[in-house]
């Protein structure tokens, strides 16, 4: 059994506060002598500079070793109820306003055992990258957050000789160009012409390197005007 801690960072708009969430798993014996997985959830507030324990436990779920994706006021993780961390998988989410927990189903696939899932954000929406049998990668976007029926497959990217298994989209432009992150460089794929180009941006090989888009702002967080 492999239990990993889960982390997430997001913004509580109603409180104008940035939050860090930490989920620590533990395995304890219940009253019947059976091992039971528990999750202790702690929330850090930047405004108060303090941690708070959520008294209600997360359900007995195991998380992938990936940071949460923050969309529409919620943190999202890939999770499973199988203690061997082999699925079936779903999306576990936490609302940073009222700290409520929800689950969202993934798009339907016949052979889930041979699919590698990874969450991302594209165009401000929650998206899902599905590596299928090292043949192609499907990119799904949830058009309406929390609504399973809104999952929409926007593109299927075939594997090229130049590509490796650690391939993830970063941005999709209006002219069908898709910026991809590989293990050693950034690549540009055009879905209309099925064409792949390698950019000049090189990446030091590491599974921990992740690119994200951001919007520049001149306003610092929790800005307080002095008298």
C-alpha positions in Angstrom: 0.0 0.0 0.0 1.3 3.4 -1.0 -0.1 6.5 0.7 1.0 9.9 -0.3 0.3 13.4 1.1 -1.8 15.7 -1.1 -1.3 19.4 -1.4 -3.1 22.3 -3.0 -3.0 26.1 -3.2 -5.9 28.4 -4.1 -7.7 31.6 -3.4 -10.9 32.2 -1.2 -12.6 35.1 -3.0 -15.2 35.7 -0.3 -12.5 36.2 2.3 -9.8 37.6 0.0 -7.5 35.1 1.4 -5.0 32.6 -0.1 -5.1 29.1 1.3 -2.8 26.1 1.4 -4.4 22.7 1.9 -2.5 19.6 3.2 -4.0 16.1 3.3 -2.1 13.7 5.5 -3.1 10.0 5.1 -2.8 7.5 8.0 -3.8 3.9 8.4 -5.3 2.8 11.7 -7.2 -0.2 13.0 -10.9 0.2 13.5 -13.2 -1.5 16.1 -13.3 -4.7 14.0 -9.5 -4.9 13.9 -9.3 -4.0 10.3 -7.0 -1.4 8.8 -8.8 1.8 7.8 -7.4 4.7 5.8 -8.0 8.1 7.3 -7.2 11.5 5.9 -6.4 14.5 8.2 -7.0 17.8 6.4 -5.2 21.0 7.4 -5.8 24.5 5.9 -3.3 27.3 6.1 -4.6 30.9 5.9 -2.2 33.6 4.5 -4.3 36.3 6.1 -4.2 34.9 9.6 -0.8 33.1 9.2 -2.3 30.1 10.9 -3.3 26.4 10.3 -6.8 25.0 10.9 -7.7 21.4 11.1 -10.9 20.3 9.3 -12.8 18.2 11.9 -14.7 16.3 9.3 -12.3 13.8 7.7 -11.8 13.3 4.0 -13.3 10.0 2.8 -11.0 7.0 2.6 -9.4 7.9 -0.7 -5.8 7.7 -2.0 -4.4 10.5 -4.0 -2.0 10.7 -7.0 1.4 12.3 -6.3 0.4 15.5 -8.1 -0.4 19.0 -6.7 -4.1 20.0 -6.9 -5.5 22.1 -9.7 -7.4 25.2 -8.6 -10.5 26.0 -10.8 -13.7 27.9 -9.9 -12.9 28.1 -6.2 -12.2 24.4 -5.8 -9.0 22.3 -5.5 -9.0 19.1 -7.6 -7.0 15.9 -7.3 -7.0 12.5 -9.1 -8.0 9.9 -6.5 -9.0 6.3 -5.9 -10.5 4.2 -3.2 -8.1 1.3 -3.9 -5.3 1.2 -1.3 -3.0 -0.3 -3.9 -3.3 3.0 -5.9 -4.4 1.3 -9.1 -7.9 2.8 -9.6 -10.6 3.0 -10.6 -9.9 6.8 -10.6 -12.1 9.8 -10.1 -11.6 13.5 -9.3 -11.8 14.6 -5.6 -12.4 18.3 -5.0 -12.5 20.7 -2.0 -14.3 24.0 -2.0 -12.1 26.6 -0.3 -15.1 28.7 0.7 -17.1 26.3 2.8 -14.5 23.4 2.8 -17.0 20.9 1.4 -15.9 17.7 -0.4 -17.2 16.4 -3.8 -16.4 13.7 -6.3 -16.5 14.0 -10.1 -16.4 11.1 -12.5 -13.8 10.9 -15.3 -14.7 10.5 -19.0 -15.7 6.9 -19.8 -13.1 4.6 -21.2 -13.4 0.8 -21.7 -9.8 -0.1 -20.6 -9.1 2.2 -17.7 -6.2 0.1 -16.4 -4.0 1.1 -19.4 -4.7 4.8 -19.2 -2.5 7.4 -17.4 -4.5 10.3 -16.1 -3.3 13.8 -15.3 -5.2 17.0 -14.4 -4.4 20.4 -15.9 -5.9 23.8 -16.7 -6.6 25.1 -20.2 -8.4 28.3 -20.8 -9.4 28.6 -17.2 -11.2 25.3 -17.3 -10.3 22.0 -15.6 -8.9 19.6 -18.2 -7.7 16.0 -18.3 -4.9 14.5 -20.2 -5.3 10.7 -20.9 -2.4 8.7 -22.2 -3.9 5.7 -23.9 -1.7 2.6 -24.3 1.3 4.9 -25.4 -0.6 5.3 -28.7 -2.2 8.7 -28.3 -3.1 11.3 -25.8 -6.7 12.5 -25.5 -7.3 16.0 -24.1 -10.6 16.6 -22.4 -12.0 19.9 -21.1 -14.8 20.2 -18.5 -16.8 23.1 -19.9 -18.9 23.5 -16.8 -17.1 22.8 -13.5 -18.5 19.9 -11.6 -20.8 18.7 -14.4 -19.8 15.3 -15.7 -21.8 15.7 -18.9 -19.8 18.7 -19.9 -16.6 16.7 -20.4 -15.6 17.5 -24.1 -12.7 15.8 -25.9 -11.0 18.6 -27.9 -8.1 16.7 -29.5 -6.3 13.4 -29.7 -2.5 13.8 -30.1 -0.7 10.8 -31.7 2.7 9.7 -30.4 5.6 10.7 -32.5 9.1 9.2 -32.5 10.4 12.4 -31.0 8.1 12.2 -28.0 8.4 10.5 -24.7 5.8 9.4 -22.1 6.1 12.6 -20.1 4.1 14.9 -22.4 1.5 17.4 -21.3 -0.3 20.3 -23.0 0.2 23.8 -21.6 -1.8 26.0 -23.9 -4.2 25.7 -26.9 -4.3 28.7 -29.3 -7.2 29.7 -31.5 -5.4 28.5 -34.6 -5.2 24.9 -33.3 -1.6 25.2 -32.1 -1.0 23.3 -28.9 2.0 24.1 -26.7 3.3 20.8 -25.1 5.8 20.2 -22.3 8.1 17.3 -22.8 10.8 16.0 -20.5 13.6 17.9 -22.4 11.9 20.7 -24.3 8.7 22.6 -25.2 7.0 21.4 -28.4 4.4 22.9 -30.7 1.7 20.6 -32.2 -0.8 21.7 -34.9 -3.9 19.4 -34.8 -5.1 20.6 -38.2 -2.0 19.6 -40.1 -0.8 16.9 -37.6 2.5 18.6 -37.4 5.0 18.6 -34.5 7.8 21.2 -34.1 10.4 21.4 -31.4 11.0 24.9 -29.9 14.3 26.3 -28.7 13.3 26.2 -25.1 15.2 23.3 -23.4 14.2 21.7 -20.1 16.4 20.1 -17.6 15.1 16.5 -17.4 13.0 16.2 -14.3 9.6 14.7 -13.6 9.0 17.6 -11.0 9.3 20.4 -13.6 5.8 21.7 -14.4 4.9 24.8 -16.5 1.9 26.9 -15.8 0.4 30.0 -17.4 -0.2 33.1 -15.3 -1.6 36.6 -15.7 0.6 39.5 -14.6 -0.8 41.9 -12.0 0.6 45.0 -10.3 -1.6 44.4 -7.2 0.2 42.4 -4.4 -1.9 39.8 -2.5 -3.7 41.0 0.7 -2.7 44.6 -0.1 -3.4 47.0 2.7 -3.3 50.8 2.1 -1.3 52.6 4.7 -2.6 55.9 6.2 
